[in-house]
Amino acid sequence: MKTAPPKPRPSPEHTRKPRGAGHERRAEIIEAAKKLFFEEGTENVTTRRIAERVGISQTGVYVYFPNKDAILGAIRHETFQHIMALIRGVSAEVPAGLGRLEAIFRAYVDFAFERPMEYQLTLMRGGVRRPPTPAERDLSRPFEELSIGRQCFVTFLREIEQLIADGHLKQSDPLLTAMSIWMSWQGVCLMVINFPNFPWADREQLIAQTMKMMAFGLAAQEPEKGA
């Protein structure tokens, strides 16, 4: 009985990219891991499986990442950076007011629906859950000392603080208001992504109705005429 010949091992040139092209290999590893994590669950994927998907040796993965958690961390870091860039971009382009808040919401939701793998791996699927330490709960620490996820939220929090200070939103606790809005947006994305077979209303209608309800509860009341 003949035995199958062993699979050829990746050659060294397939393990490490040419000098100056390492970022390409790193991106290939992240993209392959992203798809595997999404398809099979992070807990079921190994660095060996990721290496096979890329077409390199397991050692080749370790050239760029020490373990699977580091790859997942890189995916989340890139996702949060992208969301922060969206918030800052809208803030720079859209005049202050409820229109800016709606534009941020639309950008956030569009990102979630257009890039569901990154969104779910970052905000809906996770690793070990543990209570935050007192230091981690302190969002008033210098921005650069915060984790990337908290930096992303604080970027949004600063927008809410400014909208309240400028009189576009009613006077309230900025932190509580920002968290409530953030959770509301997350709920829209979570439900639509997790239950795709439900007969949801048109996305634009959902966004508009969510914003209308938000504006009703958060918008600063205009003074009555003659007051």
N, C-alpha and C positions, 0 to 999 in steps of 0.2 A: 504494500500500500504506500503510495507516494504521499509525502507530506508537502504541504504548501510551502513555497519558499518564503523566507522571512521578509517582512516589509522593509524596503530600503530606508535607512535612517537619513534624516535631512542632512545635507552636507553643510560644512561650516559656513559656506557663502550664503546659505539660506537661513542661517541662525542670526547673523549680524548684518545689518545693512551697511553699504559703503559709508565711509567717513562723510559726515554731513547730512546723511539721509536717515539717521536714527529716528527722527520724529515721524517719518513715514511708517516705519515698522511699529512704533508705539501706537500710532493711530490705527493700524491694521489690527493690532491686538485688542484695542479698546472696542473697535467695531465688531469684531468676531465675538468677544465676550458679551457685548451688549445683546446681540441676537441670541446667544446661547442662554444667558440669564433670563431673557424674556420668554424664550420658548420652553425651557426646561426647569426654571426656578434656580435662583442663585445657590441654594443649598445642594443642588444636584450636579452642579458643574464643577469640574476640576481644572487646574491649570494644564493638565495633560490634554483634556478635551479642547481647551482653548488653543493650545499649540497645534493640535491636529487640524483644527478649523483654519488656522492661519497658514499651515504648511511648514512649520518650523519645529525644532525640538523643544521639549519642555524647558531645557536650559536656556533656550533662546527667549522664552518668556521672562525668565528670571533676570535676564540682562536689563530688562526695563521695569519689571515689577517684582517685589519680593514674594508676593502671594496673591491669592484671588481677591482678598479684601482690599488690597491696594488698587487693583483694577476697578473694582466697584466704587472705591473712593474717588478715583479719577473721573469716572462717569458722572458721579454726583457733583463733583467740583465743577466740571464743565457745564453741567445743566444749570446749577445755581448761578454761575457766571453769566450764562446766556440770559437767564431771567432778570438778573440785575441790569444787564445791558438793555433789555427791553424796557424796564421801568425808567431808567435814566434817559433812554432815547425818547420815550413818550414825554417825559417831563421837560425835555429840552425843546420839543417841537409843538406841544399842545398848550395853549394858555391855561393858567390856573383856573380851577373851577370843577364842577361835576363832570364836564366834558373830558377833562384830563383823567379823572378817576375811571370813567367809562372806557377811555382809550387804553388805559393800563389793563383793565379787565379783559377787553377784547384781545389785546396782545397776549395776555397770559393764557386765556382759553384757546386761542389759535395755536399757541405753542404746544399745549397739552394734546390737542387733537391731531396736529400735524406731526408731532414727534412723540407718539405714545410710549415707545420703549424707554426713552430717556426720562419722560415724565413719571412713568410708573416705577422705574427702578430707583428714582430719586425720592419721590414723594409718596408712593403708595406701597412699595415693597421695600423691606429693609432688612438690616442685619439684626444684631442683638439690641433689644430695647431695654433701657435702664433709666431710672429716674435721673434727671440732670443734677449735677452738683450745685451748691450755692453759687459758685463762681460762674457756672454755665448758665444759670438763671439770670444773672446780672447782665442785662442788655445795655447798661450804661457804661460798660467798660470801653476803653478805646477800640475803635472800629477794627483796627488791624489785629487785635487780640481775640476777636470773635471767630467762631467757626464760619466756614463759607455759607452754611445754611442760615445762620443767624445774621450774617452780614446781609444776605439777601432780604430777610425779613426787616431788618433795621432800615435798609434802603427804602422799603415801602412805608415803614413807620414814619420816616422823615417826611414823606409826601403827605401823609395824613396829618401830621403835626402842622405842616405849612398850610394845608387847606383849612384847618380849624382856626389857626392864627389869623388867616386872611378873611375869615368870615364866610367861607363857602360851605363849611359844615358846621352844624350846631356845636356849641360848647359841650365837650365831653372829655372823658379820659382818653387821650390819644392812643395809648397802648391797648386798652380794651376795645376801642373802636377798630384799630388796625387788625387786631386778632379776629374780631367778629367778621370783618369783611374778608379777610384771608381765608377763614374757615368756610364762609359762604361760597367763595369762588372754588375752593377745593371740592366742596360738595357737588357743585355742578359738573366739574370735570370727572370726579370719581364715579358718579352715578352713570353718566353717559358712556364713559369708557368701560366700566365694569359690567354694564347691562346693555350691550349693543342691540339685543333683540327686542328691547322694550320699544313701543311705538312713541318715541320722544317727539315733541314738537320741533319745528324748524330751529336750527341752532341760533340763528339771528333773533328769532322770537324769544327764545329762552334767555339770551343775553339781554335783550331789551327789557323783558319783564323783570328779570333779576335786578337790573339797574334801576328800574322804575320803583320797585319795592325798597331798594336800598336808599334811593334818593328821598322817598317819602319819610323814611325814618331818620335819615342823617342830615338832610339839607337844612341849612340855616333858614329860619322862618323870616320872610320879608316883613318889615314893619307895616302895620295897617295904615292905609292912607288917612291923613288927617291926625295921626297919632302924634 
